[in-house]
Amino acid sequence: MDEWTTYTPEGRPLLVRRRSGQWSAKCGEGPEAQSEWLDVALAEAIHSDEDVVGHVHGIDYGKWTRTIADAIERDYTADR
């Protein structure tokens, strides 16, 4: 299993895992979200954590999620 930890722009912990061909993401105390697509799992996890605000200080969460997904996918691919 591969695992990454990062933080949302407002400082919530974000745990990402790759296992059995699926991505899973958990933001703060929210539920774990799973998808074959990393950006979908990230978006679902972030939006299901009630402590996350949709736009913090001008942060576009759609763009931020895609940037994080790209970085994690590059790291995952580099290890293969």
N, C-alpha and C positions, 0 to 999 in steps of 0.2 A: 504494500500500500504506500502511496505517495501522499505527503501532507505538507501544506503550506499554512502559515499564519500571517495575517496582515491586519490592518485596522481601517475602518471606514474614516472618512474625513473628519467626523466628529469624535473619533476615538473609540468606537465600539470594536471589540475583537471580532475578527472574521476568520474562521477556520475552514479550509478547503481541503478536500480529500479526493483522491482518484482511486477507485477500487472496482474490480469486476466490470470494467468498461463504462462505469458511471461516474459522474462528478457529483459530489455532495458539498454543500456549504451550510455553515451555521454562523449566524450573526448574533453576538451577545448571548442573551438568554432565550432567544427565539428558537423555533423548531428547525430541524435540519431539512433542507430542500435538496432534492435529487433530480438530475437530468442527464441526458447524454451530452448536452451542450453546457459548457461551463458558464457562459454569460447568463443563461436562463436560471441555473441553480443559484448563482450569485444574486441576481435580481430578486428571485423569490425569497431567498434567505433575508436579504436586506429589508425588503418590504414587509416581511412577516414579523420582524422585530419591532415592537411598538415604540421603542425608545429612539428609533432612527427617524429623523425628519427628512422629508423628500428632497429639499434643497437647502443646504446649509451654506451660508455665506457665498451664494452664487455657484455652488457646486452642482453640476449637471450629473446626476447619478447614472443616467444612461451612458454618457461618455466615460465617466469614471469606471463604471462596471466593465465596459469594453476594454479600457486600458489595462485594468487589473487582469482580466481574463487573458488578454494577449500576452502579458508578462508571464503569467503562470503557465500558459500553454507553451511558450517558448522554453521555459525552464524544464517542463515535463518532456518536451520533444528532445531537448539537448541531452537529457539523461538516458535516452533510448539508444 
